[in-house]
Each structure stands twice: as C-alpha cells, then as structure tokens.
Amino acid sequence: MSPRSTEPLARPVLAEFLGSMLLAAVVIGSGIAAQRLSPDDVGLQLLENAAATAAGLYALILIFGPVSGAHFNPVVTLADVLLGGSSWRRFLAYAPAQVAGCVTGAVVANVLFSADPVSISTTERATFAHGVSEVVATAGLLLVIFSLVRTGRADRAPAAVGAYIGAAYFFTSSTSFANPAISVGRIFSDTFAGIAPSSVPLFVLTQLIGAGVAIGVVSLLYPSTDRQRDQLRADVTTAA
C-alpha cells in the first residue's frame, strides 16, 4: 500500500471546502455587485465579474495550494488521478467537499448582498454553443495546469490559472464555468452568475468531455517517465 493511500485527508479536504466556498462567493458575489453597479451595461458587468474572479482565484490558489493543491474543481482532481499524480481516495474525498463548498459559497454571496439566502436560478444556458464552450474552457484550464506541472513550473499556476479564467469569460459564450462544482453551486443564486438547474447536466457532461480531451493532449505533449511521475506527485500540490 502506497503512502498516498493512507495519508490524512482532513486538512486537505477542509482546504478544498473553504477554497471552493470562497471561489463561489467571489464568482457570484462579484456578479451581483456588477449587476447593481452597472445595471445598463452587460459588457461592463462581465468585465467586472471576470476581473474579480481572476484576481480572487489567484489569491485563493496561493492560500490553499500548499495544503490541498487548491483544486476547487472535481475535473482537476480527476485529471490529477488519471495522470498519475493522485489517488481515487483523494478524489472521493475532494469532490463532495468541492460541491458542498460551492453551494455554501452561493448562499454566502446571496447573504452578503441582502438577497434571499437561496434563490434558484432561472438563467437557461443549455445551448450547443454553451456546450462546446465548456469543452474548450475545461480542456484549456487543465492544459494550463498540467503543462506547467509537467514542465516544473507549478509555481506559476496561480497567476496562469487566474489569467486563463479571466480571459475565458470573454472568449467562450458560456463564460467559462469549467467546473462541475461551481456549476452546481451557481444554481442557488438567481443572479448574474446563476445557471438554471436544467442546464447543469449539459455543463457537467461537456466539462467531463473537456477533461478527457485535456488528459489526452497532456499525455501526448508531455509524456511522463516514472521519475517525472514521482515529481508530478510532489509538484501537483502546488497547482490549482
């Protein structure tokens, strides 16, 4: 039995819950603020939401990366497992914490702006363009993370991930959810960043497809030797 299969997970799981909660609060809270500050300019609302998310994500990865790897995203953890950097035990512990954290963060964001703690979103996003956008957004996110990890540049991940997500808000029609946990969390806020429950299955499916694409591309472009896999296991905890 490998050491990774028996390592304590309480602290990393708590870090994933807290990081996911704060990420959802940043995404949804900045969306609410943007909607109120710029009620007549949707483009400006998106810019404000994207800027806050990019900066917030950068900070959150720096805070929680040393404890859990700052995944905040089930497809990041899944890719980590399939690329040999983590265990299924960790995935099964992280994924529920990530989803619970994002749902909690949605409630926190609503409360911060004196809205109902829970309001189910009515924003429909289930179109072909949104689905393709989520494939591209998710694949790109994982390529950023694991290309850096496999080339010994994991310390650059916080800035790179924040920059990519900020840009992807604009170059994808879905505004780059790229995360099943945040897709579920956004259900619980009927605001600028929300998503209707009926649209979530499409988002989660296409995010998983995007993860599969990224895993294939990473394996092709950055093949890992046994020694590199050992280094990956050490380095991935510093990436998002």
URSUL-V110537 format. One record per backbone hydrogen bond with DSSP energy under -1.0 kcal/mol. NH is the residue of the N-H (numbers start at 1). CO is the residue of the C=O. E is the energy in kcal/mol with one decimal. If there is no record, write none. Layout:
<<NH;CO;E> <NH;CO;E>>
//
This chain:
<<5;2;-1.2> <6;3;-1.3> <13;9;-2.7> <14;10;-2.3> <15;11;-2.5> <16;12;-2.4> <17;13;-2.3> <18;14;-2.8> <19;15;-2.8> <20;16;-2.2> <21;17;-2.5> <22;18;-2.5> <23;19;-2.3> <24;20;-2.4> <25;21;-2.2> <26;22;-2.4> <27;23;-2.7> <28;24;-2.8> <29;25;-2.1> <30;26;-2.2> <31;27;-1.1> <32;28;-2.4> <33;29;-2.6> <34;30;-2.5> <35;31;-2.2> <36;32;-1.8> <37;33;-2.8> <38;34;-2.4> <41;38;-1.6> <45;41;-2.0> <46;42;-2.4> <47;43;-2.0> <48;44;-2.6> <49;45;-2.4> <50;46;-2.8> <51;47;-2.5> <52;48;-2.1> <53;49;-2.1> <54;50;-2.7> <55;51;-2.3> <56;52;-2.7> <57;53;-2.7> <58;54;-1.9> <59;55;-2.0> <60;56;-2.5> <61;57;-2.3> <62;58;-1.7> <63;59;-2.1> <64;60;-2.6> <65;61;-2.2> <67;64;-1.1> <68;64;-2.4> <69;65;-1.4> <77;73;-1.8> <78;74;-2.6> <79;75;-2.4> <80;76;-2.2> <81;77;-2.1> <82;78;-2.6> <83;79;-2.0> <84;81;-1.6> <85;80;-2.9> <91;87;-1.9> <92;88;-2.8> <93;89;-1.2> <94;90;-3.2> <95;91;-2.6> <98;94;-2.6> <99;95;-2.2> <100;96;-2.8> <101;97;-2.3> <102;98;-2.1> <103;99;-2.3> <104;100;-2.4> <105;101;-2.5> <106;102;-1.7> <107;103;-1.7> <108;104;-2.5> <109;105;-2.6> <110;106;-2.1> <111;107;-2.3> <112;108;-2.4> <114;111;-1.9> <115;110;-2.7> <119;188;-1.4> <121;187;-3.1> <127;125;-1.8> <131;127;-2.3> <132;128;-2.6> <133;129;-2.4> <134;130;-2.0> <135;131;-1.7> <136;132;-2.4> <137;133;-3.1> <138;134;-2.3> <139;135;-2.4> <140;136;-2.5> <141;137;-2.1> <142;138;-2.3> <143;139;-2.2> <144;140;-2.3> <145;141;-2.2> <146;142;-2.7> <147;143;-1.9> <148;144;-1.4> <149;145;-2.1> <150;146;-2.2> <152;149;-1.4> <153;148;-3.2> <156;153;-2.1> <157;154;-1.6> <160;156;-2.3> <161;157;-3.3> <162;158;-2.0> <163;159;-2.5> <164;160;-2.5> <165;161;-2.6> <166;162;-2.2> <167;163;-2.2> <168;164;-2.9> <169;165;-1.3> <170;167;-1.7> <171;167;-1.7> <172;168;-1.1> <175;172;-1.1> <183;179;-1.9> <184;180;-1.9> <185;181;-2.5> <186;182;-2.3> <187;184;-1.3> <188;185;-1.6> <189;186;-1.2> <191;189;-2.1> <194;191;-2.0> <196;123;-3.1> <199;196;-1.9> <203;199;-1.6> <204;200;-2.9> <205;201;-2.5> <206;202;-2.5> <207;203;-2.1> <208;204;-2.1> <209;205;-2.0> <210;206;-2.4> <211;207;-2.0> <212;208;-2.1> <213;209;-2.3> <214;210;-2.5> <215;211;-2.5> <216;212;-1.9> <217;213;-2.4> <218;214;-3.1> <219;215;-2.3> <220;216;-1.7> <221;217;-3.1> <222;218;-2.8> <229;225;-2.6> <230;226;-1.9> <231;227;-1.9> <232;228;-2.8> <233;229;-2.1> <234;230;-1.1> <235;231;-2.8> <236;232;-2.9> <238;235;-2.4> <239;236;-1.5>>
//
